[in-house]
Amino acid sequence: MTVWFWLPVVIAISLLLNGLRLRGRLRRLDTLPASGRPVDPDHLFICAEGVQLTDAARRAASYHASRERLDVLDLVPADLTIERALDVARMVDTRTYRNDRMAAGRGAFQALLVRAEVARRAGVEIRDDYTAVELVEVTERLKRYAPGSTDLAVLPGLRAARDDAASRARVQKRAWEETRPLRLVLPTLRDLAIGLSFHENRPWGFAAMALFWCQPFFVCLGRVPVAPRDLIRAPIVRLLSGPLFALDAVRTWRRETKAAAAAKAAGRAPDPVKERKKAEAAQRRDRYQHEFAAGPERYLQPPRPDCPWCGSYDLAIRLITKDLEQRKPGRFQLDECQECGHIFQNPRLSLTGTAIYERDRRDGINAEQYEAAQANNAALLRARAEIVRPFVLPRTWLDVGTGLGHFCNAARSVWPRTVFDGVGPDRTISEAERRGWVDTAYRGRFTDHAARVAGLYDVISMFNYLERSRDPSAELDGVAKALGPGGFLVAELPNPHGLGARWLGRLWRGWAVPAAKQLIPVDNLVAALEDRGLRTVLVQIGPAHQPGDLLSAVGMAIQAIAPSPTQPWSEERAVAVRWLWRALVLLAAIGPAILAGIVGAVAAGFMRTDSRSNTYRIVARKEG
Ligand SMILES: [Zn+2]
């Protein structure tokens, strides 16, 4: 009895269970009835090229959207190919999609109804010649601007665009590469495993193969018309999707190279979109090269001899490290006060320096990655909102350092009647406002608004904010000023006394070098709040733990050994040998990464006891 014997058994059972799950998802989709009412003039339609949307179909969609108060409706053609229908079931949990404000926008990527106001806010063009891949982008975008009023439904009479296996693979890649990269390779690994284990366990191998063959029919039957030729075509398309995608990528590349060469020879301008991207990348690179040309030291302020928290001169070096996450140039030192345990960046980054090191971390070239990480964090964001439940029913909530407002968006599903406002830099808070994730946006620093908002809020929250602030004492003064008697502060900070900080050394992500300016031990924070008339009512250390330290340590090690060759701040140019080295290191890291993920998940229970966790949360009440 070997692994190869059991593998087909496991695969067969999981194919069956997954089939049941996916079938349930497709069955829950509404089918739109015909409607005689005219199309609401506020309802606009976006289509992929080749999709035929009749007037009758528009009327049916518009009527449904009005009745269900939907701003965005993904229209699923009833004649979708069964592989595409299978993909809709894999991508969308139809049970929770409409109410899950954090779910990524997904659908059939054929046609969408959108309310004019939402399209305008989202900056989405109304066209009927999108490619399916572009529609993935459009759907994701629209869902962000209508997080609680987006849904999908089957529309009879809507004719899907012609489909091929390569375009299906491209859509999958675009939809999953940031959020669920594993899903791109799992089907191929499964097919390989069935093939390889066949001689060890023939009966179950046949069963797994038969289930693989039947799954789309079983999932789609009664929902999507199934033609007899699909019995042959669908499994072949699914088996070949990986190789066909690779083939298609090579063909596209060759076609584009030829076209570019021809354009050059004829003296015509090459592809404008590509040229613009190239120019942007070059500009970004020049800017960083220029900024770091005189050495990164110029962005550090003079070191201070004393502890900024208690004034003691008894300091010791806690850590010296580079920027391990992004590998921007420079070395940073964290000092620890021997008197009070306060840990702080010394010398500290200047304001200009902070702006340079923060750029392209959550925005710019890493914007999509950041959005995906936040979407995967939905449960954590909701847990943060839940923490005040024993103490207060919040009517008004101010989130300080809210970024794009992901917390406020997620928290609305926990507290649907609460007003959520945010404070942050103009650029991000304006976007949060456009998305409708914050009700009122305060631009700039919290300390500048504290007096103005005095007494307005039941709860003020600071998640991963105080450690990044340049003056945490002033921020706490601001909180004391802004909260009325009986108001609550909720804060979440990294725990410098946890196991991660001790065991993982420089590779602990909680150090957040160089973004974190200080790490405040929990006792210090409690005392500082007490001084300002805020009584701590809850300290949550264990349960606040966030698994993932080990995995991100592996990530930082990869970045250290083989940084991404396209980083615009790197002095070296992206050459083939550096790509090859990066690919080899990534390949070698698959094993350690899987192990780190498993160990992290298994050890989460252990980390959640005592004060081992990597994070702590605190709830304090303003007395009065
Ligand atoms: Zn101190």
Boltz pocket constraint, residues with backbone or C-beta under 6 A from the ligand:
constraints:
  - pocket:
      binder: B
      contacts: [[A, 307], [A, 308], [A, 309], [A, 310], [A, 311], [A, 312], [A, 337], [A, 338], [A, 339], [A, 340], [A, 341], [A, 342]]
      max_distance: 6.0
